[in-house]
Amino acid sequence: MPDNWPAAIASSESKTPPHQIRPADPCAMVIFGASGDLTKRLLIPALYNLSRTKMLPEDFVLIGVARAEETAESWRAGLYAALKSFVGNAATGFDVDQIDDDAWARLAEKMSYVQGDLATPELYQKLRGALDVAEKDHGTLGNAIFYLAVAGQSFCTVVEQLRKAKLSDQGEDETGKRQFWRRVVFEKPFGHDLNSARELNTRILRTLHEDQIFRIDHFLGKDTVQSIMAFRFANGLFEPIWNRDRIDHVQITVAETVGIELRGKFYEATGALRDMVPNHAFTLLSMVAMEPPVGFDAASIRSKKADLLAAILSITPDQAVRGQYGAGSVLGTKVKAYRQEANVAPDSNVETYVAMRLEIDNWRWAGVPFYFRTGKHLSQRNTEIAIRFKQAPYRAFQDTPVQTLPPNWLVLRVSPDEGISLQFEVKRRGPVVDLAAVKMDFHYDDWFPKERNVGYETLLHDVMIGDPTLFMRADMVEQSWRIVQPVLDAWADEKTDVASYESGSDGPQAADALLAGDGNRAWRPLDSSTDQKA
């Protein structure tokens, strides 16, 4: 058998050509917040990757907008320096030796910069001029994406200024046929609570149609997350047992070894719940728990996700645990406590860890608890969805060394080791009836070429082609905030306790109690290499 047998089998069984990627429309992309961290760490690397793979339209222009006084040349130089800092770092999707200078040049030559204050009409007049130049010199046909890589409190300001400058208007001829399009991308978190999300939706929908709005969550750009639906619905083996009759509970984990880094001001105003749950948690949950769509078009998929979110009961405060990291050691490096971080109050009770129990009140999932946990400065970086099946009866094994039957786990690994594993029981070799837990393991890297990806490439391309499948609708956003609002209300009291946990641990003990008091269940270890017999 050849050394590359997984790839060889995949190649031999592929009788049809790969799906052709729909080419993106000519367009200009305007980034508000062009000098910010998000632009440097994610947007520019993603656009560079699209340039490298020839997925950017040839008639593409990138316009940066920021308050900083600088030239287009200095802005490009700063972005190139930031891009170089990612090279060789597998964690950022750039585990290569050097930048493809041709790919960077194709992107850089179409980059320009507009300086100004987001709240002043003068900025938008200058932006109109830049878009006119892009259309005339580079053939963008009037199509434009406005990417709001700015704080949430600036969203309405930008949208309303776009409306006043008529930059959000889409061109139509006398028959109503679309001549050019305008789209706006909003970064998470979208709103601060249920009321603010409703107000934000109301205000932006006065200016924009829903099909112009793209509320982005980079988790949905990950191949493993997108493959969950394919795994469920393309295999006759799993969907028939994907329900309360066979599944005991589901654990969703998003664990990070990093702390808040330099985002003290952001985290003090946001916290882990707002930062992770209404978007990332419910993104993963909806992919796992949604009903089968009638088709893989955007309307069908988003409607099923919306139905799922509507069926989730609001979380009560006793179903949630919040924690905050103290000093400790993460992966052999000593780190300080959250309250010692820059721009953090010394008596802050903002959470850096959240665990919660969710219930879905529908025919498929009633009675099956879904547990979610996320935290910073934990022992391992690990994002996974773990499905525990109900235990088999073991009376047949009486009078044998088998005292209990370990549970069967199906684990969908999102990062860092993308793949799927299934744990089940087999008889050990020998004359005695004894069992052992074994795993069947699928690793993406064993079967498919590894692509440099920061999680935004697919999403940006979808915006360019106008495909909203992976983006949340207004009703989905509001349902997400509705679910967590009782916990936000309870935690709004500054005197509310927050459990401390040592950096480098698996989280606060209160999170263990959340499961232990619920049928004596337990979290899976964050280090997946230790769970062979969990």
Secondary structure, DSSP 4 states (H G I P E B T S, - for coil): --TTHHHHHHHHH--SPPPPPPPPPPEEEEEETTTSHHIIIIIHHHHHHHHHTT-S-SSEEEEEEESS---HHHHHHHHHHHHHHHTTBGGGTB-SSS--HHHHHHHHTTEEEEE--TT-HHHHHHHHHHHHHHHHHH--TT-EEEEE-S-GGGHHHHHHHHHHTT-SPPEE-TT--EEE-EEEEEPSP--SSHHHHHHHHHHHHTTS-GGGEEE--GGGGSHHHHHHHHHHHS-TTTGGG-STTTEEEEEEEEE-S---TT-HHHHHHHHHHHHHIIIIIHHHHHHHHPPPPSSSSHHHHHHHHHHHHHHBPPPPGGGEEEEEEEEEEETTEEE--GGGSTT--TT----SEEEEEE-B-STTTTT--EEEEEESS-SS-EEEEEEEEPPPP-GGGTTSS----PPPEEEEEEESS-EEEEEEEEEPSSSS--EEEEEEEEEHHHHS------S-HHHHHHHHHT--TTSB-HHHHHHHHHHHHHHHHHHTSTTS--EEEEETSS--HHHHHHHHTTTS--PPPSSGGG-TT-
